[in-house]
């Protein structure tokens, strides 16, 4: 595993320390890794949404389509 050192103003360091204690992380590194993973997930989702928004529609999506889609999702949950 690689190491990276970052500099934070006292207010941000205090916030990180508080989050580590409050949210049950063992170290500030563990907390930072979690934040980075979440940011990776958000970035990937944004890219997929933008790709989907830029693609052509492949069918007609009316109220009945979304009703069936909701029913299907509820049955799987």
HUSULMO-V84601 format. One record per residue. RES is the residue in three letters. PSI is psi in degrees with one decimal (none if undefined). OMEGA is omega in radians with two decimals (none if undefined). Layout:
res: {RES:RES}
psi: {PSI:PSI}
omega: {OMEGA:OMEGA}
This chain:
res: {UNK:UNK:UNK:UNK:UNK:UNK:UNK:UNK:UNK:UNK:UNK:UNK:UNK:UNK:UNK:UNK:UNK:UNK:UNK:UNK:UNK:UNK:UNK:UNK:UNK:UNK:UNK:UNK:UNK:UNK:UNK:UNK:UNK:UNK:UNK:UNK:UNK:UNK:UNK:UNK:UNK:UNK:UNK:UNK:UNK:UNK:UNK:UNK:UNK:UNK:UNK:UNK:UNK:UNK:UNK:UNK:UNK:UNK:UNK:UNK:UNK:UNK:UNK:UNK:UNK:UNK:UNK:UNK:UNK:UNK:UNK:UNK:UNK:UNK:UNK:UNK:UNK}
psi: {136.7:159.4:141.6:130.0:136.1:151.5:134.1:144.9:158.6:-38.8:-39.5:-38.4:-41.9:-41.2:-45.9:-47.0:-40.9:-43.0:-39.0:-48.0:-44.4:-36.7:4.8:21.9:150.8:-36.5:165.6:-30.3:-40.9:-42.4:-45.9:-40.0:-41.1:-43.2:-41.6:-41.8:-43.1:-38.2:-37.5:-43.5:-44.5:-40.6:-43.5:-42.9:-42.8:-43.2:-41.0:-41.1:-42.0:-39.5:-42.2:-40.6:-29.4:-5.6:161.9:147.2:139.8:4.9:-176.3:125.7:100.4:-173.3:-37.6:-38.4:-47.7:-31.1:-45.2:-39.0:-44.5:-43.6:-43.5:-42.9:-38.3:-36.6:-33.0:-21.4:none}
omega: {3.12:3.12:3.08:3.09:3.09:3.08:3.14:2.98:-3.08:-3.11:3.12:3.10:3.10:3.12:3.13:3.13:3.12:3.14:3.11:-3.13:-3.06:-3.02:3.00:3.06:3.12:-3.08:3.07:3.10:3.11:3.10:-3.14:3.09:3.13:3.10:-3.13:3.10:3.13:3.11:3.06:3.12:3.12:-3.14:3.13:3.12:3.12:3.12:3.12:3.12:3.12:3.10:3.12:3.14:-3.13:-3.12:3.13:3.07:-3.10:3.14:-3.14:-3.09:3.14:-3.10:3.13:3.11:-3.11:3.06:3.10:3.13:3.10:-3.14:3.13:3.13:3.14:3.12:3.14:-3.09:none}
